[in-house]
Amino acid sequence: MASGVGEASAAGGGKVACAAWIRRRDEKAGAALVFAAHGRAGAAGAPPAVEVLGFDSKECALSPEPLARAVLGDGGAGDAPRAIAVHPAGDELVCATANGCRLFKLIFEELTVRIIPKDAPPLESVGPQKCVAFSTDGAKFAIGGENGHLRIFHWPSMNVLLDEPKAHKSFRDMDISLDSEYLVSTSTDGSARIWKIDEGAPLVNLTRSSDEKIECCRFSRDGMKPFLFCTVAKGSKVVTVVWNISDWKRIGYKRLLGKPISTLSVSMDGKYLALGSNDGDFCAVDVKKMEVSHWSKKVHLGSPITSIEFCPTARIVISTSHQWGAELTKLNVPADWKEWQIWLVLLALFLASGILFYTFYEHSDSFWNFPMGRHQPAKPWSVLKDSPPVPEDQTPW
């Protein structure tokens, strides 16, 4: 099931160019609140803007009107949004434009949401950025430019951890590992590199044959044995390859979508991958089985999917394309076990084991059902034929 949310908003503006989820912790309710962030292109009479919208997971829908909106500029081509990265705490977001990056503070009050621009000189004049990403712990922030320049900052101090002007010819994709130790980046020329973040230096180039192009990349997120997933194109064929990050060697591959891949994403719990195609289809893949669990065709009919992001609290994704804007899709995958269901199963197992033990006790002739003490009948013996019984030694040896 898909629902369109990419049309021009009532507040004015063009198509949604990029999108991301915002997860906030509600201290009063003790639960997570989820919102969506849109980077909306400009249109006649309306400059480009960043918007925050409410989200209803049951209806798989966003609020028809934005809860908050911040203008990105005067409508020039250099102000058009290209990518959004939201801090894991949900209190800041960075929007990449053709001129550089804009930082915004998100303030969530009881009934309102506010977006406040913040000064961030190291980010504002860096030129067009293809990739922007926060680490899972929120302590690192990385940007990869169309000119191949890689910058990694410590957050929120913005101290530079790595500044490499010639990291690539031009960035294709980028991701940070779950433990924030590594960064993987791919180039439009098909190469891929691993970077050691704390050391601020390249670690290794991923191996490939001369006719292979490594395109999209994502680290695993399940917290178990860490892997790196990359889509690799060889002519018209595309496969998803898995690398072991302990030695950076390939350990397997599988052809999943069966067509050229435009984007790759991984769910927050690491259970699913999403692959978007150049013709607007996408699929969700069960990581444990490496099998397709969900297909969505013609979601962005005839237009490359530029991004896919998994909702942090539901099996719903938000995808974007230049032609169709943003779309919400509810994944047709098996439902996840909830915490109360797990406890209920454990309680049922405990009660069942108690009932089985009681039944065994009542109907068994074993030692555990043998009479004890003065109620124990004596075994008859004859004074002529048998000797009196000898007491048994009660020690275990």
ChimeraX attribute file (.defattr): number of C-alpha atoms within 10 A of each C-alpha:
attribute: neighborCount
match mode: 1-to-1
recipient: residues
	/A:1	11
	/A:2	16
	/A:3	16
	/A:4	17
	/A:5	22
	/A:6	23
	/A:7	15
	/A:8	16
	/A:9	15
	/A:10	9
	/A:11	9
	/A:12	17
	/A:13	20
	/A:14	20
	/A:15	25
	/A:16	31
	/A:17	26
	/A:18	29
	/A:19	31
	/A:20	25
	/A:21	25
	/A:22	27
	/A:23	20
	/A:24	16
	/A:25	13
	/A:26	11
	/A:27	8
	/A:28	6
	/A:29	8
	/A:30	8
	/A:31	10
	/A:32	13
	/A:33	17
	/A:34	21
	/A:35	19
	/A:36	20
	/A:37	24
	/A:38	28
	/A:39	31
	/A:40	30
	/A:41	27
	/A:42	27
	/A:43	14
	/A:44	9
	/A:45	9
	/A:46	16
	/A:47	22
	/A:48	28
	/A:49	25
	/A:50	26
	/A:51	21
	/A:52	26
	/A:53	21
	/A:54	20
	/A:55	18
	/A:56	12
	/A:57	15
	/A:58	8
	/A:59	9
	/A:60	17
	/A:61	19
	/A:62	19
	/A:63	14
	/A:64	12
	/A:65	14
	/A:66	19
	/A:67	16
	/A:68	18
	/A:69	20
	/A:70	17
	/A:71	18
	/A:72	23
	/A:73	15
	/A:74	15
	/A:75	19
	/A:76	12
	/A:77	15
	/A:78	16
	/A:79	23
	/A:80	24
	/A:81	29
	/A:82	24
	/A:83	23
	/A:84	24
	/A:85	24
	/A:86	25
	/A:87	22
	/A:88	18
	/A:89	14
	/A:90	20
	/A:91	16
	/A:92	19
	/A:93	24
	/A:94	24
	/A:95	26
	/A:96	30
	/A:97	24
	/A:98	20
	/A:99	18
	/A:100	21
	/A:101	27
	/A:102	23
	/A:103	21
	/A:104	21
	/A:105	15
	/A:106	19
	/A:107	14
	/A:108	13
	/A:109	8
	/A:110	5
	/A:111	6
	/A:112	9
	/A:113	17
	/A:114	17
	/A:115	22
	/A:116	14
	/A:117	17
	/A:118	12
	/A:119	10
	/A:120	14
	/A:121	13
	/A:122	14
	/A:123	19
	/A:124	15
	/A:125	13
	/A:126	19
	/A:127	18
	/A:128	20
	/A:129	25
	/A:130	21
	/A:131	22
	/A:132	24
	/A:133	21
	/A:134	24
	/A:135	21
	/A:136	18
	/A:137	13
	/A:138	17
	/A:139	16
	/A:140	25
	/A:141	23
	/A:142	24
	/A:143	23
	/A:144	29
	/A:145	25
	/A:146	19
	/A:147	17
	/A:148	21
	/A:149	20
	/A:150	23
	/A:151	22
	/A:152	24
	/A:153	21
	/A:154	18
	/A:155	17
	/A:156	10
	/A:157	9
	/A:158	16
	/A:159	12
	/A:160	16
	/A:161	17
	/A:162	20
	/A:163	14
	/A:164	15
	/A:165	14
	/A:166	11
	/A:167	22
	/A:168	24
	/A:169	18
	/A:170	20
	/A:171	27
	/A:172	26
	/A:173	23
	/A:174	26
	/A:175	24
	/A:176	25
	/A:177	20
	/A:178	17
	/A:179	12
	/A:180	18
	/A:181	14
	/A:182	21
	/A:183	22
	/A:184	25
	/A:185	26
	/A:186	29
	/A:187	23
	/A:188	17
	/A:189	15
	/A:190	20
	/A:191	20
	/A:192	27
	/A:193	18
	/A:194	21
	/A:195	20
	/A:196	16
	/A:197	22
	/A:198	14
	/A:199	12
	/A:200	16
	/A:201	14
	/A:202	17
	/A:203	15
	/A:204	14
	/A:205	15
	/A:206	16
	/A:207	14
	/A:208	14
	/A:209	7
	/A:210	8
	/A:211	9
	/A:212	17
	/A:213	21
	/A:214	27
	/A:215	27
	/A:216	27
	/A:217	26
	/A:218	23
	/A:219	24
	/A:220	25
	/A:221	21
	/A:222	17
	/A:223	11
	/A:224	8
	/A:225	10
	/A:226	16
	/A:227	21
	/A:228	20
	/A:229	21
	/A:230	23
	/A:231	25
	/A:232	23
	/A:233	20
	/A:234	14
	/A:235	10
	/A:236	8
	/A:237	13
	/A:238	22
	/A:239	20
	/A:240	23
	/A:241	18
	/A:242	22
	/A:243	19
	/A:244	15
	/A:245	16
	/A:246	9
	/A:247	8
	/A:248	16
	/A:249	13
	/A:250	17
	/A:251	10
	/A:252	10
	/A:253	16
	/A:254	14
	/A:255	15
	/A:256	17
	/A:257	21
	/A:258	12
	/A:259	17
	/A:260	21
	/A:261	26
	/A:262	22
	/A:263	23
	/A:264	26
	/A:265	24
	/A:266	24
	/A:267	23
	/A:268	17
	/A:269	13
	/A:270	17
	/A:271	17
	/A:272	26
	/A:273	24
	/A:274	24
	/A:275	25
	/A:276	28
	/A:277	24
	/A:278	19
	/A:279	19
	/A:280	23
	/A:281	23
	/A:282	26
	/A:283	19
	/A:284	28
	/A:285	22
	/A:286	16
	/A:287	18
	/A:288	9
	/A:289	10
	/A:290	17
	/A:291	15
	/A:292	17
	/A:293	17
	/A:294	15
	/A:295	15
	/A:296	18
	/A:297	12
	/A:298	12
	/A:299	25
	/A:300	27
	/A:301	15
	/A:302	15
	/A:303	18
	/A:304	22
	/A:305	29
	/A:306	24
	/A:307	23
	/A:308	27
	/A:309	20
	/A:310	24
	/A:311	22
	/A:312	17
	/A:313	14
	/A:314	16
	/A:315	19
	/A:316	20
	/A:317	24
	/A:318	23
	/A:319	29
	/A:320	30
	/A:321	25
	/A:322	17
	/A:323	16
	/A:324	23
	/A:325	26
	/A:326	29
	/A:327	22
	/A:328	24
	/A:329	19
	/A:330	21
	/A:331	20
	/A:332	14
	/A:333	14
	/A:334	8
	/A:335	9
	/A:336	9
	/A:337	8
	/A:338	8
	/A:339	8
	/A:340	9
	/A:341	11
	/A:342	11
	/A:343	11
	/A:344	11
	/A:345	11
	/A:346	12
	/A:347	12
	/A:348	12
	/A:349	12
	/A:350	11
	/A:351	12
	/A:352	12
	/A:353	12
	/A:354	12
	/A:355	12
	/A:356	10
	/A:357	11
	/A:358	12
	/A:359	11
	/A:360	14
	/A:361	14
	/A:362	10
	/A:363	9
	/A:364	12
	/A:365	10
	/A:366	9
	/A:367	8
	/A:368	11
	/A:369	12
	/A:370	9
	/A:371	10
	/A:372	9
	/A:373	6
	/A:374	7
	/A:375	7
	/A:376	9
	/A:377	9
	/A:378	7
	/A:379	6
	/A:380	8
	/A:381	11
	/A:382	8
	/A:383	8
	/A:384	6
	/A:385	7
	/A:386	9
	/A:387	9
	/A:388	10
	/A:389	8
	/A:390	6
	/A:391	6
	/A:392	6
	/A:393	7
	/A:394	6
	/A:395	5
	/A:396	4
	/A:397	4
